């Protein structure tokens, strides 16, 4: 296999490797580092012995992600305020050939699920991502992690039970979420407190992630009254040279808020029964770098 061919093979599988690494780590920069390290190992390997490049590359990327996840755990424990995954522009390309598979991939990369995955051990998270998001057989996952298949099945069972117990039960029509996002934006920008409140579920939650580097709530805000009044107050303060851009983040409709041409924040909603159940706002500038060209 020549260098050019090796590059073509790697680029063919890059979306899958990035998908695995991001779901493992929740940060675009960390996932890109893992993919770059996987490339270095691939380019320096004896590829004549590799019969299945995709399996070989996924094994490398997964093991690197497990190691990286163990390293960054202490960083997240010292995080200022609520932690949310870094917003990720989703484009599944050829990795999801049908609608059902795209739905699975979108769910596995959603903010709500990624937050729950943070509470899994690195190995549990790896097994869950490979099994639930990418449909890998247990035997293949065992080979990736160098574990016995019974141990992998046990890890998978624990991880699935943990996630199912904690993940929100949101079944949202994408068109409905887009519509509510637009109505929410119009009410907030127009200072329409009554209209804003009408969109919020009584037990709505607002989670803001700033990492202590910009203004955002340092605790989760709960109930429609508190969330509505907080958003109304923020809207009155305004953002210099404000503009919005709609895009798909983490498998769902989202808004990128810009101050001039610089990303200020992202906003994404979870919707239940036609009402906003959860609002995610990311304002940590370090997590918005990758959105600068969107």
C-alpha positions as a Markdown table, in Angstrom:
| # | Residue | x | y | z |
|---|---|---|---|---|
| 1 | Unk | 0.0 | 0.0 | 0.0 |
| 2 | Unk | 1.6 | 3.3 | -1.1 |
| 3 | Unk | 1.5 | 6.5 | 0.9 |
| 4 | Unk | -1.1 | 8.0 | -1.4 |
| 5 | Unk | -3.3 | 4.9 | -1.1 |
| 6 | Unk | -2.8 | 4.9 | 2.7 |
| 7 | Unk | -4.0 | 8.5 | 2.8 |
| 8 | Unk | -7.1 | 7.7 | 0.7 |
| 9 | Unk | -8.0 | 4.8 | 2.9 |
| 10 | Unk | -7.6 | 6.9 | 6.1 |
| 11 | Unk | -9.6 | 9.8 | 4.7 |
| 12 | Unk | -12.4 | 7.3 | 3.7 |
| 13 | Unk | -12.7 | 6.3 | 7.4 |
| 14 | Unk | -12.0 | 9.6 | 9.0 |
| 15 | Unk | -15.8 | 10.5 | 9.6 |
| 16 | Unk | -16.2 | 7.2 | 11.5 |
| 17 | Unk | -13.1 | 7.8 | 13.5 |
| 18 | Unk | -14.1 | 11.3 | 14.4 |
| 19 | Unk | -17.6 | 10.1 | 15.3 |
| 20 | Unk | -16.2 | 7.5 | 17.7 |
| 21 | Unk | -13.7 | 9.9 | 19.2 |
| 22 | Unk | -16.2 | 12.8 | 19.7 |
| 23 | Unk | -18.8 | 10.5 | 21.3 |
| 24 | Unk | -16.0 | 9.3 | 23.6 |
| 25 | Unk | -14.7 | 12.7 | 24.6 |
| 26 | Unk | -17.3 | 15.3 | 24.1 |
| 27 | Unk | -14.8 | 17.8 | 22.8 |
| 28 | Unk | -14.0 | 18.5 | 19.1 |
| 29 | Unk | -10.3 | 19.4 | 19.8 |
| 30 | Unk | -9.7 | 16.3 | 21.8 |
| 31 | Unk | -11.4 | 14.1 | 19.1 |
| 32 | Unk | -9.3 | 15.8 | 16.4 |
| 33 | Unk | -6.1 | 15.1 | 18.4 |
| 34 | Unk | -7.1 | 11.4 | 18.6 |
| 35 | Unk | -7.8 | 11.2 | 14.9 |
| 36 | Unk | -4.5 | 12.9 | 14.1 |
| 37 | Unk | -2.6 | 10.4 | 16.4 |
| 38 | Unk | -4.5 | 7.6 | 14.7 |
| 39 | Unk | -3.2 | 8.8 | 11.3 |
| 40 | Unk | 0.4 | 8.9 | 12.6 |
| 41 | Unk | 0.1 | 5.4 | 13.8 |
| 42 | Unk | -1.6 | 4.3 | 10.6 |
| 43 | Unk | 1.0 | 6.0 | 8.4 |
| 44 | Unk | 3.9 | 4.3 | 10.3 |
| 45 | Unk | 2.4 | 0.9 | 10.5 |
| 46 | Unk | 3.1 | -2.2 | 8.5 |
| 47 | Unk | -0.1 | -2.0 | 6.5 |
| 48 | Unk | 0.7 | -5.2 | 4.5 |
| 49 | Unk | -0.6 | -7.1 | 7.6 |
| 50 | Unk | -3.9 | -5.1 | 7.8 |
| 51 | Unk | -6.8 | -7.0 | 6.2 |
| 52 | Unk | -9.6 | -4.8 | 7.4 |
| 53 | Unk | -8.4 | -1.1 | 7.6 |
| 54 | Unk | -11.7 | 0.2 | 9.1 |
| 55 | Unk | -11.5 | -2.3 | 12.0 |
| 56 | Unk | -7.8 | -1.6 | 12.5 |
| 57 | Unk | -8.3 | 2.2 | 12.5 |
| 58 | Unk | -11.4 | 2.1 | 14.8 |
| 59 | Unk | -9.4 | 0.0 | 17.3 |
| 60 | Unk | -6.5 | 2.5 | 17.3 |
| 61 | Unk | -8.9 | 5.5 | 17.7 |
| 62 | Unk | -11.0 | 3.8 | 20.4 |
| 63 | Unk | -7.9 | 2.9 | 22.5 |
| 64 | Unk | -6.5 | 6.4 | 22.1 |
| 65 | Unk | -9.8 | 7.9 | 23.1 |
| 66 | Unk | -10.0 | 5.7 | 26.2 |
| 67 | Unk | -6.5 | 6.8 | 27.3 |
| 68 | Unk | -7.4 | 10.5 | 26.6 |
| 69 | Unk | -10.7 | 10.2 | 28.5 |
| 70 | Unk | -8.8 | 9.0 | 31.6 |
| 71 | Unk | -6.5 | 12.0 | 31.3 |
| 72 | Unk | -9.2 | 14.6 | 30.9 |
| 73 | Unk | -11.5 | 13.4 | 33.7 |
| 74 | Unk | -9.6 | 15.6 | 36.3 |
| 75 | Unk | -10.0 | 18.6 | 34.0 |
| 76 | Unk | -13.8 | 18.2 | 33.9 |
| 77 | Unk | -14.0 | 17.7 | 37.7 |
| 78 | Unk | -12.4 | 21.1 | 38.2 |
| 79 | Unk | -14.7 | 22.7 | 35.6 |
| 80 | Unk | -16.4 | 26.0 | 36.7 |
| 81 | Unk | -20.2 | 25.7 | 36.5 |
| 82 | Unk | -22.3 | 23.1 | 34.5 |
| 83 | Unk | -20.4 | 21.1 | 31.8 |
| 84 | Unk | -21.8 | 20.5 | 28.4 |
| 85 | Unk | -20.2 | 18.8 | 25.4 |
| 86 | Unk | -18.6 | 21.0 | 22.8 |
| 87 | Unk | -21.1 | 21.8 | 20.1 |
| 88 | Unk | -20.5 | 19.5 | 17.1 |
| 89 | Unk | -21.7 | 20.2 | 13.6 |
| 90 | Unk | -23.3 | 16.9 | 12.5 |
| 91 | Unk | -22.9 | 15.7 | 8.9 |
| 92 | Unk | -23.1 | 11.9 | 8.8 |
| 93 | Unk | -22.4 | 11.7 | 5.1 |
| 94 | Unk | -21.9 | 8.2 | 3.9 |
| 95 | Unk | -21.6 | 6.8 | 7.5 |
| 96 | Unk | -25.4 | 6.6 | 7.7 |
| 97 | Unk | -27.0 | 5.2 | 4.5 |
| 98 | Unk | -30.6 | 5.2 | 5.8 |
| 99 | Unk | -33.0 | 7.2 | 7.9 |
| 100 | Unk | -33.1 | 4.8 | 10.8 |
| 101 | Unk | -29.4 | 4.7 | 11.1 |
| 102 | Unk | -29.2 | 8.5 | 10.9 |
| 103 | Unk | -31.7 | 8.7 | 13.8 |
| 104 | Unk | -29.5 | 6.4 | 15.9 |
| 105 | Unk | -26.4 | 8.4 | 15.2 |
| 106 | Unk | -28.2 | 11.7 | 15.9 |
| 107 | Unk | -29.5 | 10.4 | 19.2 |
| 108 | Unk | -26.1 | 9.1 | 20.3 |
| 109 | Unk | -24.5 | 12.5 | 19.7 |
| 110 | Unk | -27.2 | 14.6 | 21.3 |
| 111 | Unk | -26.3 | 16.8 | 24.2 |
| 112 | Unk | -28.7 | 15.0 | 26.6 |
| 113 | Unk | -27.1 | 11.6 | 25.9 |
| 114 | Unk | -23.5 | 12.9 | 25.9 |
| 115 | Unk | -24.1 | 14.4 | 29.3 |
| 116 | Unk | -25.2 | 11.0 | 30.7 |
| 117 | Unk | -22.2 | 9.3 | 29.0 |
| 118 | Unk | -19.9 | 11.5 | 31.1 |
| 119 | Unk | -20.9 | 9.5 | 34.2 |
| 120 | Unk | -19.7 | 6.2 | 32.6 |
| 121 | Unk | -16.2 | 4.7 | 33.0 |
| 122 | Unk | -14.0 | 5.0 | 30.0 |
| 123 | Unk | -14.4 | 1.3 | 29.1 |
| 124 | Unk | -18.2 | 1.4 | 29.6 |
| 125 | Unk | -18.4 | 4.5 | 27.4 |
| 126 | Unk | -16.3 | 2.9 | 24.7 |
| 127 | Unk | -18.5 | -0.2 | 24.7 |
| 128 | Unk | -21.7 | 1.8 | 24.6 |
| 129 | Unk | -20.5 | 4.0 | 21.7 |
| 130 | Unk | -19.3 | 1.1 | 19.6 |
| 131 | Unk | -22.4 | -1.0 | 20.3 |
| 132 | Unk | -25.2 | 1.5 | 20.5 |
| 133 | Unk | -24.1 | 4.1 | 18.0 |
| 134 | Unk | -22.2 | 2.0 | 15.5 |
| 135 | Unk | -23.7 | -1.4 | 15.9 |
| 136 | Unk | -20.5 | -3.3 | 16.4 |
| 137 | Unk | -20.8 | -7.0 | 17.4 |
| 138 | Unk | -19.6 | -7.9 | 20.9 |
| 139 | Unk | -16.8 | -10.0 | 19.5 |
| 140 | Unk | -15.5 | -7.1 | 17.5 |
| 141 | Unk | -15.7 | -4.8 | 20.5 |
| 142 | Unk | -13.8 | -7.3 | 22.6 |
| 143 | Unk | -11.0 | -7.3 | 20.0 |
| 144 | Unk | -10.9 | -3.5 | 19.9 |
| 145 | Unk | -10.6 | -3.3 | 23.7 |
| 146 | Unk | -8.5 | -6.4 | 24.2 |
| 147 | Unk | -11.1 | -7.9 | 26.6 |
| 148 | Unk | -13.0 | -11.1 | 26.7 |
| 149 | Unk | -16.4 | -11.1 | 25.1 |
| 150 | Unk | -18.2 | -12.0 | 28.4 |
| 151 | Unk | -16.6 | -9.0 | 30.0 |
| 152 | Unk | -17.6 | -6.7 | 27.2 |
| 153 | Unk | -21.2 | -8.0 | 27.4 |
| 154 | Unk | -21.2 | -7.2 | 31.1 |
| 155 | Unk | -19.8 | -3.7 | 30.4 |
| 156 | Unk | -22.5 | -3.1 | 27.8 |
| 157 | Unk | -25.3 | -4.2 | 30.1 |
| 158 | Unk | -24.1 | -1.9 | 32.9 |
| 159 | Unk | -23.7 | 1.1 | 30.5 |
| 160 | Unk | -27.0 | 0.5 | 28.8 |
| 161 | Unk | -28.9 | 0.3 | 32.1 |
| 162 | Unk | -27.2 | 3.4 | 33.4 |
| 163 | Unk | -28.0 | 5.4 | 30.3 |
| 164 | Unk | -31.6 | 4.3 | 30.0 |
| 165 | Unk | -32.2 | 5.2 | 33.7 |
| 166 | Unk | -30.8 | 8.7 | 33.2 |
| 167 | Unk | -31.4 | 9.8 | 29.7 |
| 168 | Unk | -34.4 | 12.0 | 29.1 |
| 169 | Unk | -37.3 | 10.4 | 27.2 |
| 170 | Unk | -37.5 | 12.9 | 24.3 |
| 171 | Unk | -39.2 | 11.9 | 21.1 |
| 172 | Unk | -39.0 | 15.1 | 19.1 |
| 173 | Unk | -40.1 | 15.8 | 15.5 |
| 174 | Unk | -37.2 | 17.8 | 13.9 |
| 175 | Unk | -39.7 | 20.2 | 12.2 |
| 176 | Unk | -41.4 | 20.8 | 15.6 |
| 177 | Unk | -38.1 | 21.6 | 17.3 |
| 178 | Unk | -37.1 | 24.0 | 14.5 |
| 179 | Unk | -40.5 | 25.7 | 14.7 |
| 180 | Unk | -40.2 | 26.1 | 18.5 |
| 181 | Unk | -36.6 | 27.3 | 18.2 |
| 182 | Unk | -37.7 | 30.1 | 15.8 |
| 183 | Unk | -40.7 | 31.1 | 18.0 |
| 184 | Unk | -38.5 | 31.0 | 21.1 |
| 185 | Unk | -35.9 | 33.3 | 19.3 |
| 186 | Unk | -38.7 | 35.7 | 18.2 |
| 187 | Unk | -40.1 | 35.9 | 21.7 |
| 188 | Unk | -36.8 | 36.4 | 23.4 |
| 189 | Unk | -35.5 | 38.9 | 20.9 |
| 190 | Unk | -38.8 | 40.9 | 21.0 |
| 191 | Unk | -38.9 | 41.0 | 24.8 |
| 192 | Unk | -42.2 | 39.1 | 24.8 |
| 193 | Unk | -42.1 | 37.6 | 28.3 |
| 194 | Unk | -45.7 | 36.3 | 28.0 |
| 195 | Unk | -44.9 | 34.6 | 24.6 |
| 196 | Unk | -41.7 | 33.2 | 26.0 |
| 197 | Unk | -43.4 | 31.7 | 29.1 |
| 198 | Unk | -46.1 | 30.1 | 26.9 |
| 199 | Unk | -43.3 | 28.0 | 25.2 |
| 200 | Unk | -41.8 | 26.7 | 28.4 |
| 201 | Unk | -42.8 | 23.5 | 30.2 |
| 202 | Unk | -43.5 | 24.1 | 33.9 |
| 203 | Unk | -40.4 | 22.2 | 35.0 |
| 204 | Unk | -38.1 | 23.5 | 32.2 |
| 205 | Unk | -34.4 | 23.5 | 32.9 |
| 206 | Unk | -31.7 | 25.9 | 31.5 |
| 207 | Unk | -28.1 | 24.7 | 31.5 |
| 208 | Unk | -25.5 | 27.2 | 30.7 |
| 209 | Unk | -21.8 | 26.3 | 30.0 |
| 210 | Unk | -19.2 | 29.1 | 30.3 |
| 211 | Unk | -16.4 | 27.3 | 32.0 |
| 212 | Unk | -16.0 | 30.5 | 34.0 |
| 213 | Unk | -14.7 | 32.3 | 30.9 |
| 214 | Unk | -17.9 | 34.3 | 30.0 |
| 215 | Unk | -21.2 | 35.2 | 31.6 |
| 216 | Unk | -23.6 | 32.3 | 32.1 |
| 217 | Unk | -25.4 | 30.8 | 35.1 |
| 218 | Unk | -23.1 | 28.8 | 37.4 |
| 219 | Unk | -26.0 | 26.6 | 38.4 |
| 220 | Unk | -28.9 | 24.9 | 36.5 |
| 221 | Unk | -32.0 | 27.2 | 36.5 |
| 222 | Unk | -35.3 | 25.4 | 36.9 |
| 223 | Unk | -39.0 | 26.2 | 36.5 |
| 224 | Unk | -40.7 | 28.2 | 33.8 |
| 225 | Unk | -40.9 | 31.4 | 35.9 |
| 226 | Unk | -37.2 | 31.5 | 36.8 |
| 227 | Unk | -36.0 | 30.5 | 33.3 |
| 228 | Unk | -38.4 | 32.9 | 31.5 |
| 229 | Unk | -37.3 | 35.9 | 33.6 |
| 230 | Unk | -33.6 | 35.0 | 33.3 |
| 231 | Unk | -33.9 | 34.9 | 29.5 |
| 232 | Unk | -36.0 | 38.1 | 29.4 |
| 233 | Unk | -33.3 | 39.9 | 31.5 |
| 234 | Unk | -30.5 | 38.6 | 29.2 |
| 235 | Unk | -32.4 | 39.7 | 26.1 |
| 236 | Unk | -32.8 | 43.2 | 27.5 |
| 237 | Unk | -29.0 | 43.5 | 27.9 |
| 238 | Unk | -28.4 | 42.7 | 24.3 |
| 239 | Unk | -25.3 | 41.5 | 22.4 |
| 240 | Unk | -23.2 | 43.9 | 20.3 |
| 241 | Unk | -23.8 | 43.6 | 16.6 |
| 242 | Unk | -26.1 | 40.6 | 17.2 |
| 243 | Unk | -27.0 | 38.1 | 14.5 |
| 244 | Unk | -28.2 | 34.5 | 14.4 |
| 245 | Unk | -27.5 | 31.5 | 12.2 |
| 246 | Unk | -29.4 | 28.3 | 12.1 |
| 247 | Unk | -27.5 | 25.0 | 11.8 |
| 248 | Unk | -27.5 | 21.4 | 12.9 |
| 249 | Unk | -25.6 | 20.7 | 16.1 |
| 250 | Unk | -25.4 | 17.3 | 17.8 |
| 251 | Unk | -28.1 | 15.9 | 15.6 |
| 252 | Unk | -30.7 | 18.6 | 16.0 |
| 253 | Unk | -31.7 | 22.1 | 15.1 |
| 254 | Unk | -29.7 | 24.8 | 16.9 |
| 255 | Unk | -28.9 | 28.5 | 16.8 |
| 256 | Unk | -25.4 | 30.0 | 16.6 |
| 257 | Unk | -25.4 | 33.4 | 18.1 |
| 258 | Unk | -22.8 | 35.8 | 16.7 |
| 259 | Unk | -21.5 | 39.1 | 18.0 |
| 260 | Unk | -20.2 | 40.7 | 14.8 |
| 261 | Unk | -18.6 | 37.7 | 13.0 |
| 262 | Unk | -17.5 | 36.0 | 16.2 |
| 263 | Unk | -19.4 | 33.1 | 17.8 |
| 264 | Unk | -20.9 | 34.3 | 21.1 |
| 265 | Unk | -22.9 | 31.2 | 22.1 |
| 266 | Unk | -25.0 | 28.3 | 20.8 |
| 267 | Unk | -28.5 | 27.5 | 21.8 |
| 268 | Unk | -30.3 | 24.2 | 21.5 |
| 269 | Unk | -33.7 | 23.0 | 22.8 |
| 270 | Unk | -35.2 | 19.7 | 24.0 |
| 271 | Unk | -38.9 | 19.6 | 23.4 |
| 272 | Unk | -41.6 | 17.4 | 24.9 |
| 273 | Unk | -45.4 | 17.6 | 24.1 |
| 274 | Unk | -44.9 | 20.9 | 22.2 |
| 275 | Unk | -43.2 | 22.7 | 25.1 |
| 276 | Unk | -39.5 | 23.4 | 25.7 |
| 277 | Unk | -38.2 | 21.0 | 28.4 |
| 278 | Unk | -34.5 | 21.9 | 28.4 |
| 279 | Unk | -32.4 | 24.8 | 27.1 |
| 280 | Unk | -28.7 | 24.3 | 26.5 |
| 281 | Unk | -26.5 | 27.4 | 26.1 |
| 282 | Unk | -22.8 | 27.1 | 25.5 |
| 283 | Unk | -20.8 | 30.3 | 26.0 |
| 284 | Unk | -17.4 | 28.9 | 26.8 |
| 285 | Unk | -15.3 | 30.6 | 24.0 |
| 286 | Unk | -12.9 | 27.6 | 23.9 |
| 287 | Unk | -15.9 | 25.4 | 22.8 |
| 288 | Unk | -16.9 | 27.7 | 20.1 |
| 289 | Unk | -13.7 | 27.9 | 18.2 |
| 290 | Unk | -14.6 | 25.2 | 15.7 |
| 291 | Unk | -17.8 | 27.1 | 14.8 |
| 292 | Unk | -16.0 | 30.2 | 13.6 |
| 293 | Unk | -16.4 | 29.3 | 9.9 |
| 294 | Unk | -20.0 | 28.1 | 10.1 |
